[in-house]
C-alpha cells in the first residue's frame, strides 16, 4: 500500500510539469497574454503574470525539460532513500522558477527569485550526509542570496522611479526616469543580482561547486532553469537599461571574461560533470555578451542559444549520469571505449555535443551563426572574444565524446556495466538532444513567429525582425564558423599538452572557492571577536551597551534636526521644583554607597513622575505608575536581602561611574531637546479627533483611552498582554524551581 501511494505521488509530480506545459501553450496568444489576481490591494501589489515571447520561451523550457528530468530521475534515483522528497523539491523548484519568469510584478518576481535560491540550496545539499554537499549548497545560497538582496534594492529603486511595481509599466515608462539620480544605482544593483545568479566572473565558482547535487538536479538547474534566471532578468530589463554605456560595457566585459576564463577552466578538469558545469559558465557568458551588444541580431542569437543550450546541456548531463551509473566514475582518464555497451547514450552524446560545438544543422550552429553576425556588426575585440569562446566549446565537445566513447581501452579503463535496459535513463536525453535538430530543421518558422518576434517586440520594440534562416549563404559568419570548428579540432589534437599547461597556470593563481573560503573565514573571525566583546556575560555591561547605542541614536536625531527649540520658562514653580528634586534623586543614586538608599531614591523618582502625570490630567496613568513604583521598591528591597553586601563585591570605579553618568546625562538632555522640538509645533489633531468622534459609534465606549487600547489597538494590546503573561509564567517556573532547590 505504501509503495502504491509513493508511485501515485511520483506520477503526479511527473504529470504536473506536463500539464503546466499544456497550460502555457494553450493560454498563450501571441504576442501577449496577461493574467491578474488581487494579492495585497492596499499596497497595489497583485498576482500579475505575463505570457509573451520571452516568458513563454523560458516557461516552455522549464516545464518541458522538467517533465523529462522527472522521468529521468525516476530511474536515476531508483533505490535511493527519500525519493519522494527529492521529486517534491524538484517540483517546488520548478514552480518557483516558473513564477519568476511569468511574474509581471517586480516584488512578486523577487519572491520567486528567493524561492529558487532556497529550493536550489535544498537540492544541491540533497546528499546532506556528505560535508562537500553541505558546504557547496551553503556556498551557492550565500553567493546568490547576497546577490538577491542587492537585486531587491535595485528593484525597489526602479519601482520608485517608475511609481509602479508592475514590470510592464516600468518598461513602458523607461524614458521618463533615465535621468533620475537613482537610475545608475538601480542598474548596478540589478547587475549584481543577475551576475551572481547566472554565475558571471568573479562569482562563477559557485556553479561548478553545485555539482555536488545528484545528476538530475545538475541537468535541470544548469540547463533551463536557475542559472538562466539572471539572463532572463537582463533580457527583460534590456529596454530599461540597454541604451546606457555602463550596461553595454559591464555585460560585454563580464560575458567575455566569463566565457574565456571558464572555458579554460573547463579544459583542465578531469571530471566530465565538472567539464559540463564550467561549460555552462561559458554559455552564460556568451548570453550576457550578446545582451550587452543588444542589437536585433544579437537578441535573435541569444534567444536561439537559450533554447539550444537547454536541449543539449540537459541531455549531456543525463548522459554523464548514465556513464556514472554504468562505470561508477566520471573521471576522464578512467573512461574509454564505452560505445559498444552504451550505444544509445553514445548517440545522444554525439548529437548533443554537435549542437554544443555548433555543427550544422543543429540549433547550436544556428545560434553561433547569428552570434557571429552580431559580432561582425560590432567591434573587432568582441568578435575575437566570440571566436575564442566558441573554439573552446568545440574542443570541450570533442573531449566529452571521443575518448570516453571511442577511445581504446587500456589498463586504467574501468569496466562498463549495461544499464540502458532502464528505458527512462536514455529516453529523456535522446529526446532533448534530438530537439536541437528538430527545431532548426522543421520548427524554425514556428519558433520565429511564436517566440522570436514577440520577444523582440518586448526587448527592443521592433515590430518586424529579420527572419531567422538555417542557411544564409556563404558569408563572413559562415567562414568564422568553419574556422571555429577547424580550430577546435586542432586544439583537441594538442589537448594533453594544453591540459598540463592549464593545470600549471590555474594552480599558480588564486581560485574562486579559495577566495570565498578566505572571505567566509574572515567574517567568522570578525563575528567571534564581536561576540566576545558584546556577549561578555555581565548584565551591567549589556545595560551600558544598550544605553550607549540609544544615546548615539538620540544625538544623531538632535544633530539631524536643523531647527533647535526656543526655550520658554512659562512653567509653574512647583513644576520646576519637581524637576529639581528628580535631578537631585538621580545624583544621589549615582553617589550613594547604600543599596537601600539607592532603591528608596529610585522610588522617589517614580513617585515624582506620578505627580507629573497628575498635574497633566492623566489620573489612570498616574495610578498605574504609583502601584508599579510601590511594588517595584518592595520587590527590589526583598531581592536585595539575598545579595551580598557591597563590601563583599568589587565596586564600580569612579571612571565607570563617570561614563555611566555621562551616558545618562546625554540621553536626558537629548530627550528633553527632542520633546521641546516636538511640542514647539502645533500638534496634528486629526487622529485625536478621529478617536473622539468614533469611540462611541464604533466601539460603544466613552473612555477614549480605554477604547484605543482594547478596540483600535486591540492586537497591539493583546501582544503586550501575552508578553506579560509569558513573563509571569516564566517567573512562576523560576520561583518553583528555586523553592525545590532550597528544600
C-alpha positions in Angstrom: 0.0 0.0 0.0 2.8 2.4 0.9 4.6 1.7 -2.4 1.3 2.3 -4.3 0.9 5.7 -2.6 4.5 6.5 -3.4 4.1 5.6 -7.1 0.9 7.7 -7.3 2.7 10.7 -5.7 5.7 10.3 -8.1 3.3 10.0 -11.0 1.5 13.2 -10.0 4.8 15.1 -9.8 5.8 13.9 -13.3 2.4 14.8 -14.7 2.3 18.3 -13.2 5.0 19.9 -15.4 3.4 18.3 -18.5 0.0 19.8 -17.5 1.7 23.2 -16.9 3.4 23.0 -20.3 0.0 22.4 -21.9 -1.4 25.3 -19.9 1.3 27.6 -21.1 0.9 26.6 -24.7 -2.9 26.9 -24.8 -3.1 30.0 -22.7 -0.5 32.0 -24.7 -1.9 34.0 -27.5 0.9 35.8 -29.4 2.1 38.4 -28.9 0.9 38.8 -25.3 -1.4 37.2 -22.7 -1.9 38.8 -19.2 -3.4 37.3 -16.1 -4.1 39.1 -12.8 -5.5 38.4 -9.3 -5.7 40.6 -6.3 -3.0 39.9 -3.7 -2.3 42.9 -1.4 -4.6 45.6 -2.9 -3.8 48.1 -0.2 -0.1 48.1 -1.3 -1.0 47.9 -5.0 0.6 44.5 -5.2 -1.3 41.9 -7.2 -0.6 38.5 -8.6 0.2 39.6 -12.1 1.5 37.2 -14.7 2.6 37.9 -18.3 3.0 35.5 -21.2 4.9 36.9 -24.1 7.6 35.5 -26.3 10.4 35.8 -23.7 8.5 34.4 -20.8 6.9 31.6 -22.8 10.3 30.5 -24.1 11.6 30.1 -20.5 8.3 28.7 -19.3 8.2 26.1 -22.1 11.8 25.1 -21.3 11.2 24.9 -17.5 8.1 22.7 -17.9 9.1 20.7 -21.0 12.6 19.9 -19.7 11.0 19.5 -16.2 8.9 16.6 -17.5 11.9 14.8 -18.9 14.0 15.5 -15.8 11.3 14.0 -13.6 11.1 10.9 -15.8 14.9 10.5 -15.8 15.0 11.0 -12.0 12.5 8.1 -11.6 15.2 5.7 -13.0 18.3 7.5 -11.7 17.1 7.8 -8.1 15.6 4.3 -8.0 16.6 2.6 -4.8 17.8 5.8 -3.3 16.3 7.0 0.1 13.8 9.8 0.3 12.8 9.7 -3.4 9.5 11.4 -2.7 11.2 14.4 -1.0 13.7 14.6 -3.9 10.9 14.8 -6.6 8.9 17.2 -4.3 11.9 19.6 -4.1 12.3 19.4 -7.9 8.6 20.3 -8.3 8.8 23.2 -5.8 11.9 24.5 -7.6 10.1 24.2 -11.0 7.1 26.1 -9.7 9.4 28.8 -8.2 11.2 29.2 -11.5 8.0 29.3 -13.4 6.6 32.0 -11.2 9.8 34.0 -11.7 9.7 34.1 -15.5 5.9 34.8 -15.6 5.7 37.4 -12.9 4.7 40.9 -14.1 5.3 42.5 -10.7 8.9 43.1 -9.5 8.1 42.3 -5.9 6.4 39.0 -6.9 9.4 38.3 -9.2 11.7 38.8 -6.2 9.7 36.5 -4.0 10.1 33.7 -6.6 13.7 34.7 -7.1 14.4 33.9 -3.5 12.3 30.8 -3.5 14.6 29.4 -6.3 17.6 30.2 -4.1 16.1 28.3 -1.2 14.9 25.3 -3.1 18.2 25.0 -5.1 20.0 25.1 -1.7 18.0 22.1 -0.6 18.5 20.3 -3.9 22.3 20.9 -4.0 22.6 19.7 -0.5 20.4 16.7 -1.0 23.2 14.4 0.0 23.4 16.2 3.3 25.3 13.4 5.0 28.3 14.5 2.9 30.3 17.5 4.0 31.0 18.6 0.4 27.3 18.7 -0.4 26.5 20.8 2.7 29.4 23.2 2.0 28.7 23.7 -1.7 24.9 24.2 -1.0 25.7 26.9 1.6 28.2 28.5 -0.8 25.6 28.7 -3.6 23.0 30.1 -1.2 25.3 32.7 0.3 26.5 34.0 -3.1 23.1 34.0 -4.8 21.4 35.2 -1.6 23.7 38.3 -1.3 23.1 39.0 -4.9 19.3 38.6 -4.3 19.3 41.2 -1.5 21.3 43.6 -3.8 18.7 42.9 -6.5 15.9 43.8 -4.1 17.4 47.2 -3.5 17.7 47.8 -7.3 14.1 46.7 -7.9 12.8 49.0 -5.2 14.6 51.9 -6.7 13.3 51.0 -10.1 9.8 50.8 -8.8 10.0 54.1 -7.0 11.4 55.8 -10.1 8.5 54.4 -12.2 5.9 54.9 -9.4 4.8 51.4 -10.0 5.9 47.8 -9.3 4.3 46.4 -12.4 7.1 45.2 -14.7 5.4 46.0 -17.9 4.6 49.6 -16.8 8.2 50.0 -15.6 9.4 49.1 -19.1 6.8 51.3 -20.7 7.9 54.3 -18.7 11.6 53.8 -19.1 12.4 57.1 -21.0 10.8 59.1 -18.1 13.3 58.3 -15.5 16.5 57.7 -17.4 17.9 60.9 -15.8 16.9 60.0 -12.3 19.6 60.1 -9.6 18.6 56.6 -8.6 19.0 55.2 -12.2 22.7 54.3 -12.1 22.4 52.8 -8.6 19.5 50.7 -9.6 21.3 49.5 -12.7 24.4 48.4 -10.6 22.2 46.6 -8.1 20.3 44.7 -10.8 23.6 43.7 -12.5 25.0 42.4 -9.2 21.9 40.3 -8.7 21.8 39.0 -12.2 25.6 38.3 -12.4 25.5 36.3 -9.1 22.5 34.2 -10.2 24.0 33.5 -13.6 27.5 32.8 -12.2 29.5 35.5 -14.0 33.1 36.2 -13.2 34.3 36.6 -10.5 31.5 34.7 -8.7 31.4 31.9 -11.3 32.8 29.3 -8.9 29.5 28.6 -7.1 28.0 26.9 -10.2 30.6 24.1 -10.6 30.5 23.7 -6.8 26.8 22.9 -7.2 27.8 19.7 -9.0 27.7 18.0 -5.5 23.9 17.7 -6.3 22.6 14.5 -7.9 22.8 14.5 -11.7 19.1 15.2 -12.3 19.5 18.4 -10.3 22.5 19.4 -12.3 20.8 18.6 -15.6 17.8 20.8 -14.6 19.3 23.7 -12.7 22.2 24.3 -15.1 20.4 23.9 -18.4 17.0 25.5 -18.4 16.3 27.0 -15.1 18.2 28.6 -12.2 21.4 29.8 -13.9 19.2 31.3 -16.7 17.3 33.4 -14.2 19.9 36.2 -14.3 19.9 36.0 -18.1 16.1 36.3 -18.1 16.3 39.4 -15.8 18.8 41.1 -18.1 16.8 40.3 -21.2 13.6 41.5 -19.5 15.2 44.8 -18.4 17.1 45.4 -21.7 14.6 48.1 -22.8 15.2 49.9 -19.5 19.0 49.9 -19.3 20.1 48.8 -22.7 20.8 52.3 -24.1 23.4 53.1 -21.4 27.1 52.7 -21.8 27.5 51.2 -18.3 25.1 48.4 -19.3 26.9 47.6 -22.6 30.4 47.7 -21.1 29.5 45.8 -18.0 27.8 43.0 -19.8 30.4 42.9 -22.5 33.4 42.6 -20.2 31.6 40.2 -17.7 30.4 38.0 -20.5 33.6 37.8 -22.5 35.7 37.3 -19.3 33.4 34.6 -18.0 33.3 32.8 -21.3 37.0 32.7 -22.0 38.2 32.0 -18.4 35.7 29.4 -17.6 36.4 27.7 -21.0 40.0 27.3 -20.0 39.0 26.0 -16.5 36.7 23.5 -18.2 39.5 22.1 -20.3 41.7 21.5 -17.2 39.0 19.4 -15.4 39.2 15.6 -15.2 35.6 15.1 -14.0 33.2 15.1 -17.0 30.4 16.6 -14.9 32.7 19.5 -13.9 33.6 20.0 -17.6 29.9 20.4 -18.4 29.5 22.7 -15.4 32.2 25.1 -16.4 31.0 25.0 -20.0 27.6 26.2 -18.6 29.5 29.2 -17.3 30.9 29.6 -20.8 27.4 29.7 -22.4 26.1 32.0 -19.8 29.0 34.3 -20.6 28.0 34.2 -24.3 24.4 35.1 -23.4 25.4 38.0 -21.3 27.8 39.2 -24.0 25.0 39.1 -26.6 22.6 41.0 -24.4 25.3 43.6 -23.9 25.5 44.1 -27.6 21.7 44.4 -27.6 21.1 44.6 -31.4 18.4 42.8 -33.2 20.7 40.1 -34.5 22.4 39.7 -31.0 19.0 39.2 -29.4 18.0 36.6 -32.0 21.2 34.8 -31.3 20.6 34.9 -27.6 17.0 33.5 -27.9 18.3 30.7 -30.2 21.2 29.9 -27.8 18.9 29.8 -24.7 16.8 27.0 -26.3 19.8 25.2 -27.9 21.7 25.2 -24.6 18.7 23.9 -22.6 18.4 21.0 -25.1 22.0 19.8 -25.4 23.2 20.6 -21.9 20.3 18.8 -20.1 20.8 15.8 -22.4 24.6 15.7 -21.9 24.3 15.9 -18.1 21.9 13.0 -18.3 24.4 11.0 -20.4 27.1 11.7 -17.9 24.7 10.4 -15.2 24.3 7.2 -17.3 28.1 6.9 -17.6 28.4 7.3 -13.8 25.8 4.6 -13.2 27.5 2.2 -15.6 31.1 2.8 -14.5 31.0 4.2 -11.0 33.2 7.1 -12.1 33.2 10.3 -14.1 37.0 10.6 -14.4 38.2 11.3 -17.9 41.3 9.2 -17.6 39.4 6.1 -16.5 36.8 6.1 -19.2 37.4 4.6 -22.7 35.5 2.5 -25.3 32.0 2.8 -23.9 30.2 2.9 -27.2 29.6 -0.9 -27.5 27.9 -1.0 -24.1 26.2 2.4 -24.1 25.2 2.7 -27.7 22.1 4.8 -27.2 23.9 7.1 -24.8 26.6 7.5 -27.4 24.1 8.7 -30.0 22.6 11.2 -27.6 26.2 12.4 -26.6 27.2 12.8 -30.3 24.0 14.8 -31.2 24.3 17.0 -28.0 28.0 17.6 -28.5 27.4 18.5 -32.1 25.0 21.2 -31.0 27.4 22.3 -28.3 30.2 22.7 -30.8 28.0 24.3 -33.4 28.0 21.7 -36.2 25.3 22.2 -38.8 22.4 21.7 -38.9 21.9 21.8 -35.2 20.4 24.7 -33.2 23.8 25.4 -31.7 25.1 26.0 -35.2 22.2 28.4 -35.9 22.8 30.4 -32.7 26.5 30.6 -33.4 25.9 31.9 -37.0 23.8 34.7 -35.6 26.2 35.4 -32.8 29.0 35.9 -35.4 26.6 38.0 -37.5 26.0 40.2 -34.4 29.8 40.3 -33.8 30.6 41.5 -37.3 28.3 44.4 -36.8 30.1 45.2 -33.5 33.8 45.8 -32.8 36.8 43.6 -33.6 37.6 42.8 -30.0 34.1 41.4 -29.4 34.3 39.2 -32.5 37.7 37.8 -31.4 36.3 37.1 -28.0 33.4 35.2 -29.6 35.7 33.1 -31.7 37.9 32.3 -28.8 34.9 31.2 -26.6 33.4 29.0 -29.4 36.7 27.4 -30.1 37.0 26.3 -26.5 33.4 24.9 -26.7 34.3 22.9 -29.8 37.3 21.4 -28.0 35.2 20.6 -25.0 32.6 18.8 -27.1 35.3 16.6 -28.7 36.8 15.8 -25.2 33.4 14.7 -23.9 32.8 12.2 -26.8 35.9 10.9 -28.5 38.0 9.2 -25.7 35.2 8.2 -23.3 33.1 6.5 -26.1 35.5 5.8 -28.9 38.9 5.6 -27.2 40.9 2.3 -26.9 40.6 0.6 -23.5 43.8 0.4 -21.5 44.8 -0.9 -18.1 43.4 2.1 -16.4 39.9 1.8 -18.0 37.1 0.8 -15.7 34.5 -1.9 -16.6 31.2 -0.6 -18.0 28.0 -2.3 -16.9 25.0 -2.3 -19.2 22.4 0.0 -17.7 20.4 1.0 -20.8 17.7 -1.6 -20.1 16.3 1.2 -17.8 14.5 3.0 -20.6 13.8 6.1 -18.6 17.6 6.6 -18.4 18.1 7.1 -22.1 14.7 8.2 -23.5 14.9 11.8 -21.9 18.4 12.6 -23.1 17.7 11.2 -26.5 14.5 13.4 -26.9 16.3 16.5 -25.7 19.4 16.3 -27.8 17.3 15.5 -30.9 15.1 18.6 -30.2 18.3 20.5 -31.1 18.0 19.0 -34.6 14.2 19.1 -34.9 13.7 22.8 -34.2 16.1 24.3 -36.8 15.1 21.7 -39.5 11.3 21.5 -39.0 10.0 24.1 -36.5 12.1 27.2 -37.2 9.2 29.1 -38.6 7.0 28.4 -35.6 9.8 29.3 -33.3 10.2 32.6 -35.2 6.5 33.6 -35.1 5.7 32.4 -31.5 9.0 33.3 -29.7 11.5 35.4 -31.5 9.1 38.0 -33.0 7.1 38.6 -29.7 10.3 38.5 -27.6 12.0 41.0 -29.9 9.0 43.3 -29.6 9.3 43.2 -25.8 13.0 43.6 -25.6 13.7 46.0 -28.5 10.3 47.4 -29.6 10.9 46.3 -33.2 7.8 45.2 -35.0 9.3 43.3 -37.9 12.6 41.4 -37.0 14.6 39.7 -39.7 13.6 36.1 -40.4 16.0 33.5 -39.0 17.4 31.1 -41.6 19.3 27.9 -41.2 21.3 28.7 -44.4 22.1 32.3 -45.3 24.7 31.6 -48.0 28.5 31.8 -47.9 29.3 34.9 -45.8 31.6 36.0 -43.1 29.7 34.4 -40.2 29.8 31.0 -42.0 33.6 31.4 -42.6 34.1 32.3 -39.0 32.0 29.2 -38.0 34.1 26.9 -40.2 37.3 28.5 -38.8 36.0 27.8 -35.2 35.3 24.2 -36.0 38.7 23.7 -37.5 40.5 25.5 -34.7 38.6 23.4 -32.1 39.7 20.2 -33.8 43.3 21.4 -33.9 43.2 22.4 -30.3 41.9 18.9 -29.4 44.9 17.3 -31.0 47.1 19.1 -28.5 44.7 18.5 -25.6 47.2 16.6 -23.3 49.8 19.4 -23.6 47.1 22.0 -23.2 45.8 20.2 -20.1 49.2 20.2 -18.4 49.7 23.9 -19.2 46.3 24.9 -17.8 46.9 22.9 -14.6 50.2 24.8 -14.1 48.5 28.2 -15.0 45.4 27.8 -12.8 47.4 26.3 -10.0 49.5 29.4 -9.7 46.5 31.7 -9.5 44.1 32.1 -6.6 40.8 30.4 -7.4 37.2 31.3 -6.6 36.5 28.8 -3.9 39.7 29.6 -2.1 38.9 33.4 -2.1 35.4 32.6 -1.0 36.6 30.5 1.9 39.0 33.2 3.0 36.2 35.8 3.0 33.9 33.4 4.9 36.6 32.7 7.5 37.3 36.4 7.9 33.6 37.0 8.5 33.5 34.2 11.1 36.6 35.5 12.9 35.1 39.0 13.0 31.8 37.6 14.3 33.7 35.7 17.0 35.6 38.8 18.0 32.4 40.9 18.1 30.6 38.2 20.2 33.5 38.1 22.7 33.3 41.9 23.0 29.5 42.3 23.2 28.5 39.0 24.8 30.7 39.1 27.9 28.2 37.7 30.4 28.0 40.9 32.6 24.5 42.3 32.9 25.7 45.8 33.8 27.8 45.8 30.6 24.8 44.8 28.5 22.8 47.6 30.0 25.6 50.1 29.4 25.9 49.0 25.7 22.1 49.4 25.2 22.1 52.9 26.6 25.3 53.9 24.7 23.6 52.9 21.4 20.4 54.8 22.5 22.5 57.9 23.3 24.1 57.7 19.9 20.8 57.5 18.1 19.4 60.4 20.1 22.5 62.6 19.5 22.1 61.8 15.7 18.4 62.7 15.9 19.2 66.1 17.5 22.0 66.8 15.1 19.9 65.9 12.1 17.2 68.4 13.2 18.0 71.8 11.7 15.8 74.0 14.0 16.6 74.0 17.7 13.6 74.7 20.0 13.1 78.1 21.6 13.2 77.7 25.4 10.3 79.2 27.3 10.0 79.4 31.0 6.3 79.7 31.5 6.0 76.6 33.8 4.8 76.9 37.4 7.1 77.0 40.4 6.1 73.5 41.6 6.8 72.0 38.2 10.4 73.4 38.4 10.6 72.1 42.0 9.6 68.6 40.9 12.2 68.6 38.1 15.0 69.8 40.5 14.0 67.1 43.0 14.2 64.4 40.3 17.7 65.6 39.3 18.8 65.5 42.9 17.5 62.0 43.4 19.3 60.8 40.3 22.6 62.3 41.6 22.0 60.6 45.0 21.6 57.2 43.2 25.0 57.7 41.5 27.0 58.6 44.6 25.2 56.6 47.3 27.2 53.6 48.7 24.0 52.1 50.2 21.7 49.9 48.1 18.7 50.6 50.3 19.2 54.4 49.8 19.5 53.9 46.1 16.3 51.8 46.0 14.4 54.4 48.1 15.7 57.3 46.0 14.7 55.4 42.7 11.2 55.0 44.1 11.2 58.8 44.8 11.8 59.4 41.2 8.8 57.2 40.3 6.5 59.0 42.8 7.6 62.4 41.4 6.8 61.1 37.9 3.3 60.2 39.3 2.9 63.8 40.4 3.7 65.0 36.8 1.0 62.7 35.4 -1.5 64.1 37.9 -0.6 67.7 37.0 -1.2 67.0 33.3 -4.6 65.3 33.9 -3.7 61.6 33.4 -5.1 60.0 36.6 -5.3 56.5 35.2 -1.6 56.5 34.2 -0.6 58.1 37.5 -2.5 55.4 39.4 -0.7 52.7 37.4 2.7 54.4 37.9 2.1 54.7 41.7 1.2 51.0 42.0 4.1 49.9 39.9 6.6 52.0 41.7 5.4 50.9 45.1 5.6 47.2 44.2 9.0 47.7 42.5 10.5 49.2 45.6 9.2 46.4 47.7 10.3 43.6 45.4 13.7 45.1 44.8 14.2 45.5 48.5 13.3 41.8 49.1 15.7 40.7 46.4 18.5 42.9 47.9 18.3 40.8 51.0 19.5 37.8 49.0 22.5 39.7 47.5 25.9 40.0 49.2 26.9 43.2 50.9 28.5 45.9 48.8 31.7 45.4 50.8 31.9 41.8 49.6 31.8 42.6 45.8 34.0 44.8 43.6 32.8 48.4 43.5 32.3 50.3 40.3 35.3 52.5 39.7 35.0 56.3 39.6 35.8 56.2 35.9 33.0 53.8 35.2 30.5 56.0 37.2 31.6 59.0 35.2 30.9 57.1 32.0 27.5 55.9 33.2 26.6 59.4 34.4 27.7 60.9 31.1 25.6 58.5 29.1 22.6 59.1 31.3 23.0 62.9 31.0 23.3 62.7 27.3 20.1 60.7 27.0 18.2 63.0 29.3 19.5 66.2 27.5 18.7 64.8 24.1 15.3 63.6 25.1 14.5 67.0 26.6 15.5 68.7 23.4 13.5 66.3 21.2 10.4 66.8 23.4 10.8 70.5 23.2 11.1 70.3 19.4 8.0 68.1 19.1 5.9 70.3 21.4 7.1 73.6 19.8 4.9 73.0 16.8 1.1 72.7 16.9 0.1 69.1 17.2 -1.9 67.4 14.4 -5.4 67.0 15.9 -6.8 64.8 13.1 -6.0 61.5 14.9 -7.3 62.5 18.3 -10.4 64.0 16.6 -10.9 60.7 14.8 -10.8 58.7 18.0 -13.1 61.1 19.8 -15.6 61.1 17.0 -15.8 57.3 16.5 -15.2 55.9 20.0 -18.9 55.7 20.8 -20.4 54.7 17.4 -17.7 52.2 16.6 -16.6 50.8 20.0 -19.5 51.8 22.2 -17.2 53.3 24.8 -16.9 56.9 26.2 -13.4 56.4 27.7 -11.3 57.2 24.7 -8.1 55.9 26.2 -9.7 52.5 27.0 -11.3 52.3 23.6 -8.0 52.9 21.9 -6.3 50.2 23.9 -8.9 47.5 23.6 -10.5 48.3 20.2 -8.5 50.4 17.9 -5.2 48.9 19.1 -6.6 45.6 20.1 -3.8 43.4 18.6 -1.1 45.6 20.0 -2.6 45.4 23.4 -3.1 41.6 23.0 0.6 41.3 22.2 1.5 43.3 25.3 -0.7 41.1 27.5 0.7 38.0 26.0 4.2 39.2 26.8 3.2 39.9 30.4 1.5 36.5 30.8 4.6 34.7 29.4 6.8 36.6 31.8 4.6 35.7 34.7 4.6 32.0 33.7 8.4 32.1 33.4 8.6 33.8 36.8 6.4 31.2 38.4 8.5 28.5 36.9 11.7 30.0 38.3 10.2 30.5 41.7 9.0 26.9 41.9 12.4 25.6 40.7 14.1 27.8 43.3 11.9 26.5 46.1 12.6 22.9 45.1 16.3 23.7 45.1 16.1 25.2 48.6 14.2 22.3 50.0 
